[in-house]
Amino acid sequence: MERIFEVDPWQIVTHQLDRKHKRLQESMTSIGNGYMGMRGVFEEDYSGDSLPGIYLGGVWYPDKTVVGWWKNGYPDYFGKVINAINFIKTNLKIDGQAVDLGKDEVTAFKLALDMHNGVLTRQFIVTKNNKQVQVTIERFVSIVQKELCALRYTVENLASEAVEIEISSMIDADVQNEDANYGEQFWQVIEQSDAADDTYLVGKTMPNDFGVPRFSVGVQIDHQTTMMADTGLQEAHQVGQRFKQQLAPKTQLNFEKRAVVVTSRDYSELDLVPNMQRIKQVVAQQSYQQLLAAQTNQWAKRWQMADVVIAGDDSAQQGIRFNLFQLFSTFYGEDERLNIGPKGFTGEKYGGATYWDTEGFAMPLYLSLADPKVSLNLLKYRHNQLSGAEHNARQQGLKGALYPMVTFDGIENHNEWEITFEEIHRNGTIAYAIYNYTRYTGDETYLLNEGIEVLTEIARFWADRVHFSQRAQRYMIHGVTGPNEYENNINNNWYTNLLAQWTLSYTIETLKKVSDNKKADLRLSDAELSQWQAIIEKMYLPQDEQLGIFLQQDGFLDKDIQPVSAIPADQRPINQHWSWDKILRSPYIKQADVLQGIWYFMDRFSAAEKKRNFDFYEPLTVHESSLSAAVHAILAADLHYEDKAVEMYARTARLDLDNYNNDTDDGLHITSMTGSWLAIVQGFAGMRISDEGQLSFKPFLPKKWTAYEFHINFRGRLLKISVTADRTDIKLLKGDRLAIQVNDASMMLE
Ligand code: BGC
């Protein structure tokens, strides 16, 4: 655990140039706009340790799988979003000497990420040639004009003599990924220009052997400054402009760099240059102040709908805002072809690909905090990839559709067998998200049109993947890995079987409502439907009568069951200390598994069932997936285990800010950032939505807090919920009257 930033409600701020924690600093000062994003790397060359990372959503490259490719059905490649062409690179020289914070001593250092406006600022005073100069660099990626990244330099001469300031503003295609099987160059430069008023570079991802489309990316830079353009700079892989100015004592200069980034995802390769020139012209109509004002205004709108205010605990306040800020910087639903990588634009791990995290953990948050079209775009993403999911099922010799664990285009991209072949529970969550969206919004349009196509194919997969045990006279699912990845190749994972059964019955229920034409399109026979019905009725869901719990899998109770508290502290986390074999044999649970299923269907289990399962499984859970804590916080709150709920909340809220798992240096845990919001809203405030769309709350106030307040967007209304020790206020800010329940009492919001 490490806290390197100061506690502040709206900023991530430090006054230390902390070279030891440079990567950690970079992760936490990441910014993005859904289309692109970057770690908080410095603009100028930095000779110390750093993890440069600028990423463009959906611009990826297939990497050869390392193991297993000789086995039938194995994915051919492992996809990764690659490091983009570096367009923020801007080197600074003072009296001919390069500024390099890897070596230079600086004073008055400040690094601040303003979460209210989405602006990253760095300031320092550096001495070169015995002259002191103050440098301030501001940058933002625009959430108004997605192709724009704007940088503003203010350089002030604090010395009593003139200094020469030189700025080289570059576009550099010579970049690498740390986490890749190849050490090759990703980008082939196909065109570049160093003309002063038309500086650009177009690169194309290198060819691959897998038939995956190559991406072309164009970057144009434009400068607004009083500095004199000195010369164009051109080398292999990079292009730019150099500016110089003699700066009189006690004066300052401003330098602005605007990078416009377009990709072949939006324009054909031949149209990249004209389009980036066009966007450059559009942006050139506005001053930096205007661009920034538009950015601030747009962020203000997001916050108005989404902010959570916590009184009495500034660190909790900073935690939740940081999580919301980073989530919205990763995805705000503008583009249905994009999704939410577990590390977003903040690191290389998980390759920027889409996981079940989106539907399982991010969808409930976006449903409440953004316009429904944001969540709808997440659903459309999967609908558009149905043929890829069908391909995955075929690869395994099965019918229907198997949504991938890791993907960009619907095709499974993961290179571990237990995940590719076995973690099929993800298919259930894709179906669950359709149900969740429909229940939340009350809008059945997607369900009855695209949704039913997805559900039918997922149902077909389950119906083919189960087998009938003659001995038990039950349908079973063998050879799986549940959400708890600390068990592989198990039989009858309760959660997986439950989701398979539920998907079949939800699909049958939905089919009753779809049009005859649609039904005909789905080519369902009576025999197929009655087979589904038989599976629903005879699905085996392992449980132990004596303990009154659902069994995570067959044989779980035969393990040497010892609580996590029995593991010596110096052996935690077990995934960094134990062999994989020892972990698999142990009873320890990585993340919610049975409890994940209970969370999905909260209302369908009695309080006693929830309690027995929580009391049994939570003490065996090591929470070594960042997705774990939120589910436990919500269930603990539901069971009135308030201290446990708060403990679990703390784990999710500042996971990255306090580097809880000692791994934030390689990026933020974006998809689990939803956890703190879920813990507050579904946990502390007890928000639920019934199948009939009844919204209800059962709030409590954590002891350390004096109040909390949040907004939710529900069926066209905007509500503000404020909780203090002795009262709960719910205000209808926008929309029609609404009947809700608070602590089981019905009331009408006018
Ligand atoms: C978790 C998975 C998750 C993945 C990406 C893993 O550690 O066990 O459930 O999908 O991380 O966040």
Residues whose N, C-alpha, C, O or C-beta is under 5 A from the ligand:
A	BS01	BGC	P342 Y355 D357 P483 E485 S625
